[in-house]
Amino acid sequence: MVRVCSMSSRILGWFPGWSSTPRYESTKGSGTPGDSRAGSSSWRCCFASWGTRRACRGEVLIRGREKFRFKHKLLSLDASMVELCAESFDWAKYKQTKGALKLHLVLDHDGYLPCYAVITEGRTADVTEARKIRFQPGTLVVFDRGYSDYNWWLELTRGGVNFVTRLKDSASYGVVESRPVPQGSGVLRDEVILLASQQEAGPEARLRRIEVWVEEKNENMVFVTNNLKLAARTIARIYKERWQIELFFKALKQGLKIRTFVGTSENAVQIQIWTALIAMLILKFLKLRSTFDWSLSNLIALLRQQLFVHRDLWTWINDPFQSPPDPEPDLQMTLPLRFAQHPAM
């Protein structure tokens, strides 16, 4: 895995403005990178250290964050299962008849680029891995109900980290304050609550429960956040923006074929996943730099066709429907050799 990160730094060095110092660390400490046991460790890779935001700063401000006015760094946290055949991948323990790995990812909405990723066993709970992530104070993290750990929520609040998520129907709480809701906004309730299990924590454990009518789904959705200042409708829009990480997983699995693997060992599978993540970063960078309105799926498909065509990448990325360049003339030269004629026998 260290070799993969080293290779990625060389690849990213081709692009101006990209840092070439990725960070990685083993979460178990058993086995060195050169050891065959190293594949048993779950490897973290912090993509933010590669400086992607500096390279795409102008495009990000236009395309990534035009939906919100707040200054918080917006991140999405989620995990996706990579299913494997238990018979061929016997090391990927998940169920009796099914193997799996789990990819935990943090997506930065400034350009929709991953800033943190780690691969673990399929049985690892989402919130177990989330507890190991350290977010900067002032960050706003959005995640689904798979991360319903009230003690972890309190840790985020104490660390100055804002979050938005869904509240489970079985949650027990008391209403501290009911706030007025704007008419015609779709917001049904805006309440400050205190979870029954955290009454002793005091005011710092107060949360905000927002109930919104979602026209697209024709149902009520209940959100919970520790941010007491943003508008209720903004909180609902923030959670809707979480769908971007689902689209990222879809593009990763379908566009870059993270469903079939060329090797069956743990190292082979992890290297293919990390390589796909590196490729996704480069594709996102190309998409942001291009003046053509690419969809990611079209970019992946057409880029495959251009791999063996000798042409300028930046010219083609901005004008993909231009005619291919004329082939170079045949520069093969003939040598003026004269061979002696041998008499026939």
C-alpha positions in Angstrom: 0.0 0.0 0.0 2.9 2.3 0.6 4.0 1.7 -3.0 0.5 2.7 -4.2 0.7 6.0 -2.2 4.2 6.6 -3.6 3.0 5.9 -7.1 0.0 8.3 -6.6 2.4 11.1 -5.5 4.3 10.7 -8.8 1.1 10.7 -10.8 -0.3 13.8 -9.1 3.1 15.5 -9.6 2.2 15.7 -13.3 -0.4 18.3 -12.6 0.6 21.8 -11.5 -0.4 22.9 -8.1 -0.9 19.4 -6.7 1.1 18.4 -3.6 3.0 15.1 -3.8 3.1 14.1 -0.2 0.2 11.8 0.6 -0.1 10.5 4.2 -0.8 7.0 5.1 -0.8 4.9 8.3 -1.5 1.4 9.4 -4.3 1.1 11.9 -3.0 -2.2 13.4 0.7 -1.8 13.4 1.2 -5.5 12.6 3.3 -6.0 9.5 5.5 -3.6 7.6 4.8 -2.4 4.1 7.2 -5.0 2.7 5.7 -7.8 4.8 3.1 -10.2 3.4 1.1 -9.6 6.5 0.7 -5.8 5.8 -2.4 -6.5 3.8 -4.2 -7.5 6.9 -4.0 -3.9 8.2 -6.6 -1.4 7.2 -4.8 1.5 5.6 -5.8 5.1 5.9 -5.0 7.7 3.2 -5.7 11.4 3.7 -6.4 12.8 0.3 -6.7 16.4 1.6 -2.9 16.5 2.0 -2.5 16.2 -1.7 -3.6 19.9 -2.1 -6.5 19.3 -4.4 -8.3 22.3 -3.1 -5.4 24.6 -4.0 -5.3 23.3 -7.6 -9.0 23.7 -8.2 -9.7 26.8 -6.0 -11.3 28.9 -8.7 -13.5 26.1 -10.1 -14.5 25.0 -6.6 -15.8 28.4 -5.6 -18.1 28.4 -8.7 -19.2 24.7 -8.9 -18.9 23.2 -5.4 -20.3 25.6 -2.8 -22.7 27.9 -4.6 -25.7 26.4 -2.8 -24.8 27.6 0.7 -23.7 30.9 2.2 -22.3 29.6 5.5 -18.6 29.4 6.1 -18.4 26.0 7.6 -16.4 23.3 5.8 -19.1 20.9 4.6 -18.2 17.2 4.7 -20.2 14.0 4.1 -19.4 10.8 6.0 -20.5 7.4 4.8 -19.4 3.8 4.2 -20.1 1.4 1.3 -19.8 -2.3 1.2 -17.7 -4.0 -1.5 -19.1 -7.5 -1.8 -16.8 -10.4 -2.5 -17.3 -14.1 -3.2 -16.6 -16.0 0.1 -15.2 -19.0 -1.8 -12.6 -17.0 -3.9 -11.9 -14.4 -1.2 -11.8 -16.6 1.9 -9.9 -13.9 3.9 -12.8 -11.4 3.6 -14.9 -12.6 6.5 -18.4 -11.2 6.6 -21.1 -13.9 6.5 -21.1 -17.6 6.1 -21.8 -17.5 2.3 -20.6 -13.9 1.5 -17.4 -12.0 1.9 -17.0 -8.2 2.0 -14.8 -5.2 2.6 -16.1 -1.8 3.7 -14.9 1.5 2.3 -15.3 4.4 4.8 -15.1 7.8 3.1 -15.3 11.5 3.9 -16.3 13.6 0.9 -15.3 17.3 0.8 -18.1 19.3 -0.9 -15.5 21.8 -2.2 -15.4 20.1 -5.5 -16.8 16.8 -4.2 -13.4 15.2 -3.7 -12.6 12.6 -1.0 -10.4 13.9 1.8 -10.3 10.7 3.9 -10.7 7.0 3.1 -10.0 3.8 4.9 -10.8 0.1 4.1 -11.8 -2.3 6.8 -13.5 -5.6 7.2 -17.1 -5.8 6.2 -18.2 -6.5 9.7 -16.8 -3.2 11.0 -19.6 -0.9 12.2 -19.7 2.5 10.5 -19.7 4.4 13.7 -16.7 2.4 15.1 -14.5 3.8 12.3 -16.1 7.2 12.5 -14.9 7.6 16.1 -11.3 7.4 14.9 -11.6 10.4 12.5 -10.6 13.8 13.9 -12.5 16.7 12.3 -11.3 20.3 12.5 -13.4 22.7 14.8 -16.0 24.5 12.8 -16.5 21.7 10.3 -20.1 20.6 9.4 -20.4 16.9 8.9 -23.5 15.2 7.5 -24.2 11.5 7.9 -27.1 9.1 7.9 -28.8 7.1 10.7 -26.1 4.5 10.6 -24.0 6.8 12.9 -26.5 7.0 15.7 -24.2 7.1 18.6 -25.3 9.7 21.1 -22.0 9.8 23.0 -20.1 10.3 19.8 -22.5 13.2 19.0 -21.6 14.8 22.3 -17.9 14.4 21.6 -18.4 16.2 18.3 -20.2 19.0 20.0 -17.5 19.4 22.7 -14.9 19.4 19.9 -16.6 22.3 18.1 -17.8 20.1 15.2 -21.3 20.6 13.8 -23.3 17.7 12.4 -26.6 17.0 10.6 -28.2 13.6 10.6 -31.5 11.8 10.8 -33.1 11.0 14.2 -34.4 7.5 14.8 -38.1 7.1 15.5 -37.2 5.2 18.7 -35.2 8.1 20.2 -36.2 9.2 23.6 -36.0 13.0 24.3 -37.5 15.9 26.0 -38.5 19.2 24.3 -36.7 22.2 25.8 -37.9 24.9 23.4 -40.2 25.2 20.4 -39.2 27.7 17.8 -41.5 29.5 15.3 -41.4 28.1 11.8 -41.8 30.2 8.6 -45.1 29.7 6.7 -44.9 27.9 3.4 -41.4 26.6 3.9 -42.3 23.0 4.5 -40.9 23.0 8.0 -43.4 21.5 10.4 -41.4 21.7 13.7 -38.3 23.3 14.9 -37.5 22.2 18.5 -34.5 22.3 20.9 -34.4 18.9 22.6 -32.4 17.0 25.2 -31.9 13.3 24.8 -33.0 11.3 27.8 -29.6 9.5 28.1 -27.8 12.9 28.2 -29.7 14.9 30.7 -26.8 15.1 33.1 -24.6 16.7 30.4 -26.4 19.9 30.7 -26.9 22.6 28.0 -24.0 21.4 25.8 -25.9 18.3 25.0 -28.9 20.2 23.6 -29.8 19.3 20.0 -32.2 20.7 17.5 -35.0 18.5 16.1 -36.4 19.7 12.7 -39.3 18.0 11.1 -39.8 18.8 7.4 -42.3 17.8 4.8 -40.4 16.4 1.7 -42.5 16.8 -1.4 -40.3 14.5 -3.5 -40.7 11.5 -1.1 -44.2 12.5 0.0 -43.3 12.0 3.7 -42.1 13.7 6.8 -38.4 13.6 7.6 -36.9 14.3 11.0 -33.4 15.8 11.2 -31.2 16.5 14.2 -28.3 18.8 14.5 -26.2 20.5 17.1 -26.2 23.7 15.1 -28.7 26.1 16.8 -28.1 29.1 14.4 -28.7 28.0 10.8 -32.2 28.2 9.4 -34.3 25.0 9.6 -34.7 24.9 5.8 -30.9 25.1 5.4 -30.5 22.1 7.6 -32.8 20.1 5.4 -30.9 21.2 2.3 -27.6 20.2 3.9 -28.9 16.7 4.5 -30.1 16.5 0.9 -26.6 17.4 -0.2 -25.4 14.2 1.4 -26.6 12.4 -1.7 -23.4 13.5 -3.4 -21.4 10.9 -1.5 -23.8 8.2 -2.7 -23.2 9.4 -6.2 -19.5 9.2 -5.6 -19.8 5.5 -4.5 -21.9 4.8 -7.5 -19.4 6.3 -9.9 -16.5 4.5 -8.2 -18.2 1.1 -8.4 -19.8 1.3 -11.8 -17.5 3.7 -13.7 -14.2 2.3 -12.4 -15.4 -1.3 -12.1 -14.9 -1.9 -8.3 -17.0 -5.0 -8.6 -14.7 -7.3 -10.4 -11.1 -7.8 -9.3 -8.0 -9.0 -11.2 -6.6 -10.7 -8.1 -8.0 -12.6 -5.2 -5.5 -11.8 -2.4 -6.2 -9.0 0.1 -3.3 -6.9 -1.1 -4.5 -7.2 -4.7 -8.1 -6.1 -3.8 -6.9 -3.2 -1.7 -4.5 -2.0 -4.3 -7.2 -2.0 -6.9 -9.5 0.0 -4.7 -6.9 2.5 -3.8 -5.9 2.8 -7.5 -9.5 3.5 -8.4 -9.7 6.2 -5.8 -6.5 7.8 -7.2 -8.0 7.6 -10.7 -11.2 9.2 -9.4 -9.2 12.1 -8.0 -7.5 12.7 -11.4 -10.8 12.4 -13.3 -12.4 14.9 -10.9 -9.5 17.3 -11.5 -9.8 16.9 -15.2 -13.5 17.6 -15.0 -13.0 20.7 -13.0 -10.3 22.1 -15.2 -12.2 21.4 -18.4 -14.3 24.1 -20.1 -16.5 21.4 -21.6 -19.6 20.4 -19.6 -18.6 16.8 -18.9 -20.6 14.2 -17.0 -18.3 11.9 -15.1 -19.6 8.8 -16.8 -19.0 10.3 -20.3 -15.5 11.4 -19.3 -14.6 7.9 -18.1 -16.0 6.3 -21.2 -14.4 8.6 -23.8 -11.1 8.8 -21.9 -10.7 5.1 -22.3 -11.0 5.4 -26.0 -8.2 8.1 -26.1 -5.6 6.1 -24.2 -3.8 4.9 -27.3 -4.3 8.1 -29.4 -1.4 10.5 -29.6 -3.0 13.8 -28.9 -2.7 16.7 -26.4 -4.8 16.0 -23.3 -5.8 19.5 -22.4 -6.8 20.3 -26.0 -9.0 17.2 -26.2 -10.5 17.7 -22.7 -11.8 21.1 -23.7 -13.0 20.1 -27.2 -13.6 16.3 -27.3 -15.4 16.3 -30.7 -12.5 17.6 -32.7 -11.0 15.5 -35.4 -8.1 13.3 -34.4 -4.7 14.6 -35.3 -3.2 13.5 -38.6 -0.9 10.6 -38.3 2.8 11.4 -38.4 4.5 10.6 -41.7 6.5 7.4 -42.0 10.0 8.4 -40.9 11.5 5.0 -41.5 14.5 5.4 -43.8 16.1 2.9 -46.1 19.8 2.1 -45.8 21.7 2.2 -49.1 23.2 -1.3 -48.7 24.4 -3.4 -51.5 24.7 -7.1 -51.2 27.2 -9.1 -53.3 25.7 -11.5 -55.8 26.8 -15.1 -55.2 27.0 -17.3 -58.3 24.4 -20.0 -58.6 25.7 -23.5 -57.7 
